[in-house]
């Protein structure tokens, strides 16, 4: 069993909405460690990838984590 991941909002809310960090990562097509790095502001996706993620989240009725 993996250890729990604690993310800051808005990422924590997104992870809850998707049923966990792993499911959110799978939906966005990235590794769960990437989600953690984005949430902790260690890394940010390029603009093309960011637009794709925003569109995917919008289709599911969620705001972009970068609009907060």
Backbone as JSON, one array per atom type, in Angstrom:
{
  "sequence": "XXXXXXXXXXXXXXXXXXXXXXXXXXXXXXXXXXXXXXXXXXXXXXXXXXXXXXXXXXXXXXXXXXXX",
  "N": [[0.85, -1.18, 0.0], [0.56, 2.2, -0.82], [1.91, 5.22, 0.58], [-0.07, 7.85, 2.06], [-0.87, 10.79, 0.19], [-0.5, 14.19, 0.64], [-1.9, 17.04, -0.54], [-1.88, 20.53, -1.4], [-4.72, 22.77, -1.59], [-5.79, 23.97, -4.76], [-5.47, 21.38, -5.63], [-5.86, 19.24, -3.85], [-8.64, 19.14, -3.6], [-9.34, 18.47, -6.23], [-8.17, 15.93, -6.41], [-9.71, 14.55, -4.49], [-12.22, 14.72, -5.75], [-11.81, 13.08, -7.95], [-11.37, 10.68, -6.83], [-8.92, 10.13, -5.73], [-5.33, 10.68, -5.89], [-3.97, 9.07, -7.72], [-5.98, 8.32, -9.54], [-6.71, 10.82, -10.55], [-4.3, 11.52, -11.77], [-4.13, 9.5, -13.69], [-6.36, 10.16, -15.28], [-5.51, 12.62, -16.27], [-3.33, 11.83, -17.7], [-0.74, 11.6, -16.69], [2.0, 10.87, -14.43], [1.49, 10.08, -10.96], [3.34, 11.29, -9.31], [4.01, 13.52, -10.74], [1.73, 15.08, -10.49], [1.95, 15.72, -7.77], [4.31, 17.26, -7.84], [3.47, 19.42, -9.41], [1.5, 20.43, -7.73], [2.98, 21.2, -5.51], [4.37, 23.2, -6.59], [6.85, 22.72, -7.69], [7.33, 22.16, -10.24], [6.01, 23.01, -13.46], [3.68, 22.45, -16.06], [4.24, 22.75, -19.65], [2.8, 25.31, -21.77], [1.08, 24.24, -23.78], [0.45, 21.68, -22.8], [-0.73, 22.47, -20.42], [-3.03, 23.79, -21.35], [-4.39, 21.6, -22.43], [-4.89, 20.09, -20.11], [-6.5, 21.9, -18.67], [-8.73, 21.95, -20.38], [-9.59, 19.26, -20.23], [-10.3, 19.09, -17.51], [-12.29, 21.03, -17.41], [-14.25, 19.83, -19.0], [-15.14, 17.93, -17.24], [-16.29, 19.48, -15.38], [-14.74, 20.93, -13.59], [-12.66, 23.5, -12.17], [-9.63, 25.0, -13.36], [-6.52, 24.26, -11.8], [-4.61, 26.19, -12.01], [-5.87, 28.56, -12.25], [-6.42, 29.62, -9.87]],
  "CA": [[0.0, 0.0, 0.0], [1.36, 3.42, -0.89], [1.63, 6.15, 1.67], [-1.02, 8.9, 1.65], [-0.3, 12.01, -0.36], [-1.21, 15.39, 1.07], [-1.73, 18.11, -1.51], [-2.57, 21.77, -1.08], [-5.82, 23.13, -2.49], [-6.98, 23.26, -5.24], [-5.15, 20.02, -6.04], [-6.48, 18.29, -2.92], [-10.05, 19.03, -3.99], [-9.4, 17.72, -7.48], [-7.87, 14.53, -6.11], [-10.9, 14.01, -3.84], [-13.29, 14.61, -6.76], [-11.51, 11.99, -8.87], [-11.2, 9.43, -6.09], [-7.52, 9.94, -5.33], [-4.29, 11.26, -6.73], [-3.68, 8.15, -8.82], [-7.05, 8.41, -10.56], [-6.57, 12.13, -11.19], [-3.13, 11.43, -12.64], [-4.5, 8.65, -14.84], [-7.27, 10.95, -16.12], [-4.74, 13.67, -16.94], [-2.3, 11.2, -18.51], [0.57, 11.85, -16.11], [2.32, 10.09, -13.25], [1.01, 10.73, -9.74], [4.42, 12.14, -8.78], [3.92, 14.78, -11.48], [0.66, 15.85, -9.82], [2.54, 16.25, -6.54], [5.27, 18.32, -8.18], [2.7, 20.59, -9.83], [0.81, 20.96, -6.56], [3.98, 21.82, -4.63], [5.0, 24.25, -7.41], [8.22, 22.35, -8.02], [7.36, 22.07, -11.69], [4.78, 23.43, -14.11], [3.67, 21.96, -17.44], [4.32, 23.78, -20.68], [1.5, 25.92, -22.06], [0.24, 23.33, -24.55], [-0.03, 20.65, -21.87], [-1.6, 23.14, -19.47], [-4.32, 23.99, -22.03], [-5.03, 20.29, -22.52], [-5.36, 19.75, -18.77], [-7.62, 22.78, -18.37], [-9.87, 21.49, -21.17], [-10.06, 17.99, -19.66], [-10.96, 19.37, -16.25], [-13.51, 21.79, -17.71], [-15.24, 18.85, -19.47], [-15.65, 17.22, -16.06], [-16.93, 20.47, -14.51], [-13.79, 21.41, -12.57], [-11.82, 24.65, -12.52], [-8.19, 24.75, -13.5], [-5.77, 24.58, -10.6], [-3.75, 27.34, -12.28], [-6.67, 29.78, -12.27], [-6.62, 30.03, -8.48]],
  "C": [[0.89, 1.24, 0.0], [0.99, 4.35, 0.25], [0.69, 7.25, 1.17], [-0.28, 10.14, 1.15], [-1.15, 13.18, 0.1], [-0.88, 16.51, 0.08], [-2.41, 19.38, -1.02], [-3.76, 21.97, -2.03], [-5.28, 24.02, -3.58], [-6.73, 21.82, -5.64], [-5.79, 18.98, -5.14], [-7.94, 18.07, -3.27], [-10.23, 18.25, -5.28], [-9.16, 16.23, -7.22], [-9.07, 13.87, -5.44], [-12.01, 13.76, -4.87], [-13.07, 13.43, -7.7], [-11.3, 10.66, -8.16], [-9.76, 9.13, -5.72], [-6.55, 10.53, -6.34], [-4.0, 10.37, -7.93], [-4.73, 8.22, -9.92], [-7.0, 9.75, -11.28], [-5.41, 12.09, -12.18], [-3.45, 10.61, -13.89], [-5.39, 9.42, -15.8], [-6.5, 12.01, -16.92], [-3.59, 13.12, -17.79], [-0.89, 11.47, -18.01], [0.79, 10.9, -14.93], [1.83, 10.82, -12.01], [2.08, 11.61, -9.1], [4.42, 13.5, -9.48], [2.85, 15.67, -10.86], [1.22, 16.49, -8.55], [3.5, 17.4, -6.82], [4.56, 19.59, -8.64], [2.05, 21.25, -8.62], [1.77, 21.7, -5.63], [4.77, 22.93, -5.33], [6.49, 24.0, -7.65], [8.42, 22.34, -9.53], [6.03, 22.56, -12.22], [4.81, 22.92, -15.55], [3.81, 23.1, -18.43], [2.91, 24.23, -21.05], [0.56, 24.99, -22.84], [-0.37, 22.25, -23.64], [-1.02, 21.26, -20.86], [-2.99, 23.38, -20.08], [-5.1, 22.69, -22.13], [-5.63, 19.89, -21.17], [-6.57, 20.6, -18.4], [-8.88, 22.33, -19.1], [-10.45, 20.2, -20.61], [-10.83, 18.23, -18.37], [-12.28, 20.12, -16.46], [-14.62, 20.84, -18.18], [-15.87, 18.09, -18.32], [-16.27, 18.17, -15.04], [-16.04, 21.01, -13.4], [-13.02, 22.63, -13.09], [-10.37, 24.21, -12.63], [-7.47, 25.08, -12.21], [-4.86, 25.8, -10.78], [-4.54, 28.64, -12.35], [-6.91, 30.32, -10.88], [-5.51, 30.95, -8.02]]
}
